[in-house]
């Protein structure tokens, strides 16, 4: 494959030409990091084999898109030919523009050591090696197959960073000037602060949100920073082969049930997962909500909210209507929380999540605050 022209096209799309990361994207054969991946389809996730179709391989690897590489416990490298796999994505090669954005937020300079959290396909580590040099990059992932495969693929590219199989939330080896995470965390792990040098910088996304957190470590062992104005989301950290099961049983139970409370909202149904500011604020208020959307038999726009504590909500807006009928049950009123956030959005013209100040204590307690609003994770 003549990958260099493809890499040039990707660099033109994903990176500003004046960026220090433009050269690394030009110099990195992403296709070698992702020889196999999954394509979404009506039957589930169908594996794609790059070497079997180099045209499709080049198109997939050098488009600014995320390539899912693992579904449940099954990596695309090990999937049976042509057989769809069902489940939730558990690893991927994230779209290059977001990888570059995270690295850019890290404010990396030559001579600084980097801990790249969540090795995945190895692409972020490859970019970092091209910019900083192999000796300055350590990359960790909880999955032993991912670290083994990424190490071999990085070797083929010509890079030899330190690759460790490691739970990034547990105790970490070494000391670093920068930590950049390609996986979302519920709050900043205390272990990161212990290995980050004073004056060092960490960059991560918060689980269940579209929020990018940056913070610089102080002499007291804590860190201070902010939620950046741009957005990004990654898969959340996991400790096993798969994420906990989704709330399918609760969904089937309440899918058409009348609620304990039935109200009428003046807002039409909102696809919360597409309204990043609202989604992020709601996730910080009530972590763990699952959102599902659909269309009723008569064309109603429908949405469900489900929580592990048994709380649920179902809302539907009829065609041509601007009001929504809302059914709620369980110990908490999830849709009422959503409504309060939407009213705040309208009244203030924004929500306080983006641009919020961040304070992280040495034990990892993470507080966001802006305009009188505050939340501690």
C-alpha positions in Angstrom: 0.0 0.0 0.0 1.2 3.5 -0.9 0.2 4.8 2.6 2.1 8.0 2.6 -0.3 9.8 0.2 -3.2 8.5 2.3 -1.5 9.8 5.5 -1.0 13.2 3.8 -4.8 13.3 3.0 -5.6 12.4 6.6 -3.2 15.1 7.9 -4.8 17.6 5.7 -8.2 16.7 7.1 -7.4 16.1 10.8 -4.6 18.5 11.7 -3.9 22.2 11.1 -0.7 22.4 9.0 0.9 24.7 11.5 0.4 22.2 14.3 3.4 20.3 15.7 1.4 17.1 15.3 1.0 17.6 11.5 4.4 15.9 10.9 3.7 12.9 13.1 0.4 12.2 11.4 2.2 12.4 8.0 4.8 10.0 9.2 2.6 7.4 10.9 1.1 4.4 8.9 -2.2 4.2 10.8 -3.2 1.1 8.8 -0.5 -1.0 10.5 -2.1 -0.1 13.8 -5.5 -1.3 12.7 -5.3 -4.4 10.4 -8.8 -5.5 11.5 -11.8 -3.7 12.7 -15.6 -3.9 13.0 -18.2 -2.3 10.8 -21.6 -1.7 12.3 -24.6 -3.3 10.5 -28.2 -4.5 11.1 -27.0 -7.9 12.4 -24.3 -6.4 14.8 -20.7 -5.8 14.3 -19.1 -7.4 11.2 -15.3 -7.9 11.2 -13.3 -6.4 8.3 -9.9 -7.7 7.3 -7.6 -5.0 6.0 -5.0 -7.0 4.1 -7.8 -8.9 2.3 -9.0 -5.6 0.7 -6.3 -2.9 0.7 -8.6 -0.3 -0.9 -11.1 -0.7 1.9 -8.3 -0.8 4.4 -6.8 2.5 3.2 -10.2 4.1 3.1 -11.0 3.1 6.6 -7.6 3.7 8.2 -7.0 7.1 6.6 -10.4 8.6 7.1 -10.8 10.8 10.2 -13.1 8.3 12.0 -13.1 5.9 14.9 -12.6 2.3 14.1 -14.1 -0.2 16.6 -11.5 -3.0 17.2 -13.1 -4.9 20.0 -16.7 -5.8 20.8 -17.4 -7.3 24.2 -14.5 -9.7 24.8 -13.9 -10.4 21.1 -11.1 -8.5 19.3 -11.5 -8.0 15.6 -8.2 -9.8 15.1 -9.9 -13.0 16.5 -13.4 -12.7 15.0 -14.6 -15.4 12.6 -14.7 -14.3 9.0 -18.0 -12.7 8.1 -19.7 -13.5 11.4 -21.3 -10.6 13.1 -20.6 -10.0 16.8 -23.1 -8.4 19.1 -22.3 -6.3 22.2 -20.8 -3.0 23.2 -17.5 -1.7 21.8 -14.7 -2.2 24.3 -11.8 -0.8 22.4 -11.1 1.2 19.3 -8.7 3.3 17.3 -10.1 6.8 18.0 -10.6 9.3 15.2 -7.2 10.9 14.7 -8.4 14.5 15.0 -9.6 13.8 18.6 -6.3 12.0 19.4 -4.4 15.0 18.2 -6.7 17.3 20.1 -5.9 15.5 23.3 -2.2 15.5 22.7 -2.3 19.2 21.8 -4.1 19.9 25.1 -1.1 18.2 26.8 1.2 21.0 25.6 4.0 18.6 25.0 7.5 19.7 24.2 10.7 17.8 23.3 12.4 16.4 26.3 9.2 15.8 28.3 8.1 12.3 29.3 4.6 11.2 28.5 2.3 8.6 30.0 -0.2 7.6 27.2 -3.2 6.0 29.0 -5.1 3.4 27.0 -2.8 2.0 24.4 -5.6 0.6 22.3 -4.4 0.2 18.7 -1.1 2.0 19.5 -1.8 4.9 17.2 -1.6 7.6 19.9 1.7 6.2 21.2 3.0 6.1 17.6 2.2 9.8 17.1 3.9 10.6 20.5 7.0 8.6 19.6 7.2 10.5 16.3 7.1 13.8 18.1 9.0 13.1 21.3 11.2 10.1 20.7 10.6 6.5 21.8 12.5 6.9 25.1 10.1 9.6 26.3 6.9 7.6 25.8 5.2 5.1 28.1 1.9 3.6 27.1 -0.4 1.5 29.3 -3.6 -0.6 28.8 -5.5 -2.9 31.1 -5.9 -5.5 28.3 -2.8 -7.8 27.8 -3.7 -8.7 24.2 -3.9 -5.0 23.3 -0.5 -4.2 24.7 1.1 -7.3 23.1 -0.5 -6.5 19.7 0.2 -2.8 19.9 3.9 -3.5 20.9 4.3 -5.7 17.8 2.7 -3.1 15.5 4.7 -0.2 16.9 7.8 -2.3 16.3 6.8 -2.8 12.7 6.4 1.0 12.3 9.8 1.4 13.9 8.9 2.7 17.3 9.8 1.2 20.7 8.1 3.0 23.6 7.7 1.3 26.9 4.4 -0.7 26.6 2.9 -1.9 29.9 -0.1 -4.0 30.8 -1.5 -1.9 33.7 -4.7 -0.7 35.2 -4.3 3.0 34.9 -6.3 3.7 38.0 -4.0 1.5 40.1 -0.5 2.3 41.2 1.8 3.3 38.3 5.5 3.0 37.8 7.8 5.9 36.9 7.4 9.7 36.9 6.0 11.8 34.0 5.8 15.4 32.8 2.5 14.8 31.0 -0.3 12.3 31.3 -2.8 12.2 28.4 -5.7 9.7 28.6 -7.4 8.2 25.6 -10.0 6.7 27.9 -12.7 8.4 30.1 -12.5 8.3 33.9 -15.2 9.0 36.5 -12.7 11.4 38.2 -9.0 11.9 38.1 -7.3 8.8 39.7 -5.1 9.7 42.6 -2.4 7.4 41.2 -2.0 9.9 38.3 -1.1 12.7 40.7 1.4 10.5 42.5 3.4 9.9 39.3 2.9 13.4 37.7 5.8 15.7 38.4 5.1 19.1 40.0 4.2 21.5 37.2 3.2 18.5 35.1 0.0 18.5 33.1 -2.8 15.9 32.8 -5.5 15.6 30.1 -8.5 13.3 30.2 -12.2 13.1 29.5 -14.8 12.5 32.1 -16.9 9.3 31.8 -20.4 9.8 30.6 -19.8 13.3 29.4 -18.3 15.2 26.5 -15.9 17.1 28.8 -12.2 17.4 28.3 -10.4 18.1 31.6 -6.9 19.7 31.8 -5.1 20.4 35.0 -1.5 21.3 36.1 0.0 19.8 39.3 0.9 22.1 42.1 3.4 21.8 44.9 0.8 20.6 47.3 0.3 17.4 45.3 -3.1 18.4 43.9 -3.9 20.0 40.5 -5.9 22.9 39.1 -7.2 23.6 35.7 -10.5 23.8 33.7 -13.0 22.0 31.5 -11.9 23.0 28.0 -14.4 24.6 25.6 -14.1 22.0 22.9 -15.5 18.5 23.5 -14.5 14.9 23.2 -15.7 11.5 24.4 -13.9 8.2 24.8 -14.9 4.8 26.1 -14.9 4.5 29.8 -12.3 2.6 31.8 -13.0 -1.0 32.5 -11.3 -3.6 34.7 -12.6 -6.8 33.0 -13.1 -8.2 29.5 -16.4 -6.3 29.1 -18.5 -3.6 30.6 -21.3 -4.5 33.0 -24.6 -5.5 31.2 -26.8 -2.8 30.1 -30.3 -2.3 31.6 -32.1 -4.4 29.1 -34.3 -6.1 31.6 -35.4 -2.8 33.1 -36.1 -1.4 29.6 -38.3 -4.3 28.7 -40.2 -4.0 32.0 -40.9 -0.2 31.6 -41.0 0.1 27.9 -44.7 0.7 27.8 -45.6 0.9 31.5 -47.6 3.8 32.9 -45.6 5.7 35.4 -46.2 6.5 39.0 -46.1 10.1 37.9 -47.5 11.2 34.6 -47.0 14.8 33.5 -46.9 17.0 30.4 -43.7 18.8 29.5 -43.7 22.0 27.4 -40.5 20.8 25.6 -40.5 18.3 22.8 -38.5 15.1 23.2 -34.7 15.6 23.1 -32.1 13.1 22.0 -29.9 13.8 25.0 -26.9 12.0 23.7 -26.7 14.5 20.8 -27.1 17.5 23.0 -23.6 17.3 24.5 -23.9 20.2 26.9 -27.2 18.9 28.4 -25.9 15.3 28.4 -22.7 16.3 30.2 -24.6 18.3 32.9 -27.1 15.5 33.4 -24.3 12.9 33.7 -22.6 15.0 36.4 -25.9 15.4 38.3 -27.0 11.7 38.0 -24.2 9.5 36.8 -25.1 6.2 35.2 -28.2 7.0 33.2 -28.8 5.0 30.0 -30.6 6.8 27.2 -32.6 5.1 24.5 -34.6 6.7 21.6 -37.2 5.3 19.2 -40.3 6.0 17.1 -43.8 4.8 18.1 -46.2 3.1 15.8 -48.0 6.4 15.1 -44.8 8.3 14.5 -44.3 9.5 18.1 -40.7 10.6 19.0 -39.9 8.6 22.1 -37.1 8.5 24.6 -36.4 6.4 27.7 -34.1 7.1 30.6 -32.9 4.2 32.8 -30.8 4.0 35.9 -29.3 1.1 37.8 -31.2 2.2 41.0 -34.4 1.3 39.2 -35.4 4.9 38.3 -36.9 5.3 34.8 -38.7 7.7 32.6 -40.5 7.4 29.2 -41.5 10.4 27.2 -43.1 10.8 23.8 -44.0 13.7 21.5 -46.7 13.2 19.0 -46.2 14.3 15.4 -46.9 18.0 15.0 -46.9 18.6 18.8 -44.5 20.6 20.8 -45.5 19.1 24.2 -44.4 15.8 25.6 -46.2 13.2 27.8 -43.8 11.9 30.5 -44.1 8.8 32.6 -41.7 8.3 35.5 -41.1 5.7 38.2 -38.6 4.3 40.7 -36.9 6.2 43.5 -35.8 9.2 41.5 -37.5 11.4 38.8 -34.9 11.4 36.1 -36.9 13.4 33.6 -37.5 16.1 36.2 -33.7 16.4 36.5 -33.5 16.7 32.7 -36.2 19.3 32.6 -34.4 21.5 35.3 -31.3 21.4 33.2 -33.2 22.4 30.0 -34.8 25.3 31.8 -31.5 26.5 33.1 -30.1 26.2 29.6 -32.9 28.5 28.3 -32.8 31.0 31.1 -29.0 31.5 31.1 -28.3 30.8 27.4 -25.7 28.2 28.4 -24.8 25.6 31.0 -21.8 26.0 33.3 -20.0 22.7 32.5 -17.8 24.0 29.7 -15.2 26.5 31.0 -15.7 25.3 34.6 -12.7 25.6 36.9 -11.3 22.3 38.0 -9.7 21.5 41.4 -8.2 18.1 42.1 -7.1 17.1 45.6 -4.2 14.7 46.1 -6.6 11.9 46.7 -8.3 12.5 43.3 -11.4 14.3 44.5 -12.4 16.3 41.5 -14.5 19.5 41.8 -15.9 21.5 38.9 -17.2 25.1 39.6 -18.5 28.0 37.5 -21.0 30.8 38.1 -22.2 29.6 41.5 -22.6 26.0 40.3 -20.3 23.3 41.7 -20.1 19.5 41.7 -17.6 17.2 43.2 -17.0 13.8 41.6 
